[in-house]
Amino acid sequence: MFFRDGFFWGMHLIWWGIWLVALGWIFFGPSNWPYPEEEEDDILVTLKRRFAKGEITAQEYEESKSLLKSDK
């Protein structure tokens, strides 16, 4: 059909290039791109969570909070 004009090989090579780029992106692209990286919990956030769960009392919370803020 278009073998002698060169159109066939040109379009054929373009499609191979598109497939190679797509497969390369799938297999070698960033693996954790849509997911944000986990951040380390701040000590004060952990302290607030423990207080909210009832693991520590209000007095222990205030003492720990003032102790942590004085160290900074």
PELIN-V584643 format. One record per backbone hydrogen bond with DSSP energy under -0.5 kcal/mol. NH is the residue of the N-H (numbers start at 1). CO is the residue of the C=O. E is the energy in kcal/mol with one decimal. If there is no record, write none. Layout:
# PELIN-V584643
nh=<NH NH>
co=<CO CO>
e=<E E>
This chain:
# PELIN-V584643
nh=<6 7 8 10 11 12 13 14 15 16 17 18 19 20 21 22 23 24 25 26 27 28 29 33 35 46 47 48 49 50 51 52 53 54 54 55 56 61 62 63 64 65 66 67 68 69 70 71 72>
co=<2 2 2 6 7 8 9 10 11 12 13 14 15 16 17 18 19 20 21 22 23 24 25 30 32 42 43 44 45 46 47 48 49 50 51 50 50 57 58 59 60 61 62 63 64 65 66 67 68>
e=<-1.2 -0.5 -1.0 -1.8 -2.6 -2.5 -2.4 -1.8 -2.3 -2.1 -2.2 -2.4 -2.5 -2.5 -2.3 -2.4 -2.8 -2.4 -2.4 -2.0 -2.6 -2.8 -1.2 -0.5 -0.7 -2.0 -2.2 -2.4 -2.2 -2.4 -2.1 -2.5 -2.2 -0.7 -0.6 -2.3 -0.8 -2.3 -2.5 -2.4 -2.5 -2.7 -2.5 -2.2 -2.6 -2.3 -1.7 -1.1 -0.7>
